[in-house]
Amino acid sequence: MTPPVIKVLIVDDSALIRSVLTEIVNREADMTVVGTAADPYQARDKIKALTPDVLTLDVEMPRMDGLDFLERLMRLRPMPVVMVSSLTERNSEVTFRALELGAIDFVSKPRIDIRRGMEDYAQEITDKIRAASVARFPLRMRHTVPVSAPPPPTHPKPMTMWYSSERIVVIGASTGGTEAIKEVLVKMPPDAPATLITQHMPAGFTRSFADRLNQLCSIRVQEATHGERALPGNAYIAPGDAHLTVKRSGADYVLGLNQDAPVNRHRPSVDVLFHAAAVAAGRNAIGVILTGMGKDGAVGMLALRESGAHTIGQDEASCIVYGMPREAFLMGAVHEQAPLSEISDRILSCLARSGGRQLRV
């Protein structure tokens, strides 16, 4: 049976962007643009009339800010939204706030030569629309905490923390991953093992993502730098458009960045990080694969498991898109599946079982 065609509504104040996005979407056999809107008020009426499956939404628009519209939409008529954002410091902050509010993913809008730039992103755009069309909405509060404020504590500070410079944690994610990674990291204690993260994200957004997490977490979160040591109490985000690797150098783990060819059409690639961790750390690694479309990370997670590492996959019920964790699970690469809310506890429990040193605080 042929799956239904994905109906897309494009909301952008730029006539050129609306035209280019329409061309990109309509070239795909499994999706079609059912309408366009120049502002949120037009979008509101067309959503009612056209019942689209996915909305693409500009961050900056006249008459009503994209965030205000998104917040109202998610409250009154939740539906999959892919944000379209220009690469500016302000827009990166707005984009991450949009993901908190319920947007499924985002694509970056080129600053110059817009038509050619958007065509370069065509595959990414249509992939993200497909992912959004099958995404599920997690049951969590999305708009109760101001952007700059730390989250309220959800549990007392633990009296026992786990430390071992031998251990590392590696995490991979894609669609829905920014919020999933945040939920894992905010629960990690200040002396947690060094944590290396590959999240599929365009260049230019990862530094803002790391800075945002750093404000919320007990551990220090930063964009990874080539050649630096991976230290306990720190998390390192792969920069957009660079593979993140790790090597052993004496008693230290050392980070590497490279511009090698994309793997599974991604750079950074989760598979690249996981394979490197399997070689460098083996049984001293804990691998975690979170929500995301596609299969990136599945083969690397199998390498981790075969090297003696413990591997954890996010379960289907808590995933925005159960793609990457599903592929890893079907491949036999996952020791255990867990809801997102429990993954940080599973990591710490694994450290405890394997003899991590306890520090009383």
CORMOQUI-V398952 format. One record per residue. RES is the residue in one small letter. PSI is psi in radians with two decimals (NA if undefined). D_FIRST is the distance of its C-alpha to the first C-alpha in Angstrom with 1 decimal. Layout:
res=[RES/RES]
psi=[PSI/PSI]
d_first=[D_FIRST/D_FIRST]
This chain:
res=[m/t/p/p/v/i/k/v/l/i/v/d/d/s/a/l/i/r/s/v/l/t/e/i/v/n/r/e/a/d/m/t/v/v/g/t/a/a/d/p/y/q/a/r/d/k/i/k/a/l/t/p/d/v/l/t/l/d/v/e/m/p/r/m/d/g/l/d/f/l/e/r/l/m/r/l/r/p/m/p/v/v/m/v/s/s/l/t/e/r/n/s/e/v/t/f/r/a/l/e/l/g/a/i/d/f/v/s/k/p/r/i/d/i/r/r/g/m/e/d/y/a/q/e/i/t/d/k/i/r/a/a/s/v/a/r/f/p/l/r/m/r/h/t/v/p/v/s/a/p/p/p/p/t/h/p/k/p/m/t/m/w/y/s/s/e/r/i/v/v/i/g/a/s/t/g/g/t/e/a/i/k/e/v/l/v/k/m/p/p/d/a/p/a/t/l/i/t/q/h/m/p/a/g/f/t/r/s/f/a/d/r/l/n/q/l/c/s/i/r/v/q/e/a/t/h/g/e/r/a/l/p/g/n/a/y/i/a/p/g/d/a/h/l/t/v/k/r/s/g/a/d/y/v/l/g/l/n/q/d/a/p/v/n/r/h/r/p/s/v/d/v/l/f/h/a/a/a/v/a/a/g/r/n/a/i/g/v/i/l/t/g/m/g/k/d/g/a/v/g/m/l/a/l/r/e/s/g/a/h/t/i/g/q/d/e/a/s/c/i/v/y/g/m/p/r/e/a/f/l/m/g/a/v/h/e/q/a/p/l/s/e/i/s/d/r/i/l/s/c/l/a/r/s/g/g/r/q/l/r/v]
psi=[2.27/2.24/2.65/2.62/2.40/2.15/2.16/2.34/2.21/2.17/1.94/2.44/-0.20/2.11/-0.61/-0.80/-0.75/-0.73/-0.81/-0.76/-0.67/-0.77/-0.78/-0.82/-0.76/-0.23/-0.32/2.37/-0.42/0.22/2.75/2.56/2.05/-0.20/2.89/2.76/2.47/-0.21/2.94/-0.49/-0.72/-0.70/-0.74/-0.80/-0.67/-0.51/-0.77/-0.71/-0.59/-0.24/1.08/2.76/-0.57/2.49/2.30/2.34/2.17/2.54/-0.78/2.09/2.76/2.84/-0.66/2.27/2.54/-0.65/-0.76/-0.74/-0.76/-0.75/-0.75/-0.72/-0.79/-0.44/-0.66/-0.59/1.27/2.33/2.79/2.27/2.32/2.09/2.57/2.00/2.33/2.62/1.52/2.82/-0.75/-0.78/-0.53/-0.69/-0.77/-0.68/-0.78/-0.57/-0.65/-0.69/-0.64/-0.63/-0.27/-0.05/2.49/-0.72/-3.07/2.75/2.60/2.49/2.21/2.62/-0.61/2.78/1.05/-0.76/-0.86/-0.70/-0.75/-0.65/-0.62/-0.52/0.13/-0.83/-0.74/-0.75/-0.87/-0.60/-0.72/-0.54/-0.75/-0.79/-0.75/-0.60/-0.41/0.10/2.67/2.71/2.13/2.68/1.57/2.73/2.36/-0.23/0.56/-0.23/2.22/2.68/-0.76/-0.10/2.49/2.66/2.64/2.57/2.39/-0.27/2.78/2.67/2.26/2.57/-0.26/2.21/2.76/2.32/2.35/2.11/-0.20/-0.45/2.56/2.70/2.33/2.33/2.36/2.48/2.86/-2.03/2.17/-0.01/-0.48/-0.74/-0.62/-0.78/-0.73/-0.77/-0.60/-0.83/-0.59/-0.31/-0.05/2.39/2.85/-0.43/0.50/2.73/2.73/2.34/2.17/2.32/2.25/2.03/2.22/2.01/2.49/2.71/2.46/-0.36/-0.37/-0.60/-0.75/-0.67/-0.81/-0.77/-0.68/-0.81/-0.63/-0.54/-0.35/-0.32/2.71/-0.57/2.81/2.28/2.28/2.80/2.37/2.57/2.39/2.28/-0.08/2.70/2.49/1.96/2.57/2.60/0.13/2.53/2.47/2.12/2.27/2.24/2.59/2.40/0.38/2.32/2.43/2.26/3.03/2.46/2.74/2.33/1.67/-2.15/-0.03/2.69/2.34/2.31/2.59/2.58/2.46/2.85/0.53/2.90/2.58/2.58/2.27/0.58/0.30/2.43/1.89/2.67/2.40/-0.69/-0.72/-0.82/-0.81/-0.72/-0.75/-0.72/-0.61/-0.71/-0.78/-0.61/-0.56/-2.17/-0.18/0.02/2.66/2.13/2.39/2.21/2.20/-3.11/2.48/2.66/2.50/-2.73/0.06/2.27/-0.36/-0.84/-0.72/-0.63/-0.62/-0.70/-0.71/-0.85/-0.75/-0.39/-0.10/-0.03/2.69/2.38/2.42/2.29/2.45/2.42/2.87/-0.72/-0.52/-0.03/2.46/-0.81/2.04/1.21/-1.21/-0.82/-0.60/-0.81/-0.72/-0.72/-0.80/-0.47/-0.12/0.36/-0.16/2.15/-0.74/2.56/2.58/2.65/2.64/-0.71/-0.30/-0.06/-0.71/-0.68/-0.66/-0.67/-0.84/-0.63/-0.68/-0.71/-0.71/-0.76/-0.53/0.18/0.52/2.56/2.36/2.34/2.16/2.37/NA]
d_first=[0.0/3.8/6.4/9.2/12.2/15.1/18.1/21.4/24.9/27.7/31.1/34.0/37.5/37.5/36.4/36.0/33.7/31.5/31.4/30.7/28.0/26.3/26.5/25.1/22.1/21.3/21.3/18.1/14.8/13.2/16.1/18.7/22.1/22.5/26.2/29.2/32.2/35.7/36.7/35.5/36.8/34.6/31.7/32.4/32.2/29.0/27.2/28.0/27.1/23.9/22.4/21.3/19.2/21.7/25.3/27.4/31.0/34.3/36.9/39.8/39.7/42.3/42.9/41.1/40.6/37.1/37.9/39.2/36.2/33.9/36.0/35.8/32.1/31.5/33.9/32.7/29.0/27.6/24.7/23.8/26.5/27.2/30.9/32.4/35.9/38.8/40.6/43.7/45.3/44.9/41.3/40.5/42.1/40.2/36.9/37.5/38.5/35.2/33.3/35.6/34.7/31.0/29.7/26.9/28.3/30.4/30.9/34.4/35.6/38.0/41.6/42.4/40.7/37.8/35.6/35.9/35.6/32.4/30.9/32.0/30.0/26.9/24.8/26.1/25.5/21.8/21.4/23.1/21.1/17.9/19.9/21.2/17.9/17.1/20.8/22.5/26.0/28.7/31.3/34.4/37.0/36.5/39.5/42.6/44.2/45.8/44.7/48.0/48.8/48.2/46.1/48.0/48.6/46.1/48.4/52.0/52.8/52.6/55.9/54.7/53.0/51.9/53.2/53.0/53.3/51.6/48.3/45.6/42.3/39.4/36.4/33.3/30.8/28.6/26.6/28.6/31.2/34.2/34.4/33.5/36.3/38.7/38.1/38.9/41.9/43.7/44.2/45.6/49.5/51.8/52.5/48.9/48.3/47.5/43.8/41.9/38.7/36.1/33.9/31.8/33.8/35.3/39.0/41.3/39.5/40.2/44.0/43.4/40.9/43.5/46.3/44.3/43.6/47.3/48.5/46.5/47.0/49.9/49.2/49.7/46.5/46.9/45.2/45.8/48.6/49.0/51.7/52.2/52.6/49.9/52.0/51.5/51.0/49.0/45.3/44.4/41.4/40.2/41.0/38.2/38.0/39.9/39.0/40.9/42.5/45.2/48.1/50.9/54.4/57.0/56.5/54.2/50.6/50.4/47.5/46.4/44.4/43.3/41.5/39.8/36.5/33.4/31.6/27.8/28.5/30.7/34.4/35.5/33.2/33.1/33.0/36.3/38.0/36.8/37.9/41.3/41.8/41.1/43.9/46.3/46.0/44.2/45.0/46.5/43.2/40.7/37.3/34.9/31.4/30.1/27.1/25.3/22.2/21.9/24.0/27.5/30.0/28.3/30.3/33.4/33.1/33.0/36.2/37.7/37.1/38.5/41.5/42.4/41.1/39.6/36.0/34.3/30.7/29.7/27.6/24.2/25.5/28.0/25.9/24.9/22.2/21.9/21.3/24.7/26.0/22.9/23.2/26.9/26.5/24.1/26.6/29.4/31.2/31.7/34.6/33.6/31.1/32.6/32.1/33.2/36.2/37.5/37.0/40.5/42.0/40.2/41.6/45.1/44.9/44.1/47.1/49.2/48.2/49.0/52.5/52.4/55.8/56.4/58.2/59.8/59.9]
